[in-house]
Amino acid sequence: MSIRNHRARRMLVTLAMLASIATLGPAGAEAADQAKILIKDFMYQTMSLTVKSGTTVTWTNNDDEPHTVISDTGEFRSSALDTNETFSYKFDKPGSYRYHCSIHPRMVATVVVE
C-alpha cells in the first residue's frame, strides 16, 4: 500500500469517527432530559429522584398488578397501568413532587426538580 493510499484511508477513518461522534452528541443531550422509574414488587424502584427542570420522567409498571402514578397535589395523574405500560410527565418547575399509587396507598415516592 502506498503512503498516499494509507493517508487517504486514515483520513476516511478519522472522518467516519468524527461523524459518529457528531451523531451521538444530540442523543446524549436528549437522554439527559429523560429519566425512568420502574414499578416493581409493589414499589417505585426509585423512592427519591432528583432531576433538572425540563426533564421528562417515565414510569414503567413491571408488576403483574395494575398501579397508578398520582401527584399528591393533583399536578399529574396516570390511569391504571397494566404490566409493561408507561406513563410520562415533564417536570418544568423546580420543587418537590410527592406521588403515590391510588390502588396501593403504601406505595409513595418523590421527584425533586432543581
C-alpha positions, 0 to 999 in steps of 0.5 A: 500500500502506498503512503498516499493510499494509507493517508487517504484511508486514515483520513476516511477513518478519522472522518467516519469517527468524527461523524459518529461522534457528531451523531451521538452528541444530540442523543446524549443531550436528549437522554439527559432530559429523560429519566425512568422509574420502574414499578416493581414488587409493589414499589417505585424502584426509585423512592427519591429522584432528583432531576433538572427542570425540563426533564421528562420522567417515565414510569414503567409498571413491571408488576403483574398488578395494575398501579397508578402514578398520582401527584399528591397535589393533583399536578399529574395523574396516570390511569391504571397501568397494566404490566409493561405500560408507561406513563410520562410527565415533564417536570418544568418547575423546580420543587418537590413532587410527592406521588403515590399509587391510588390502588396501593396507598403504601406505595409513595415516592418523590421527584425533586426538580432543581 
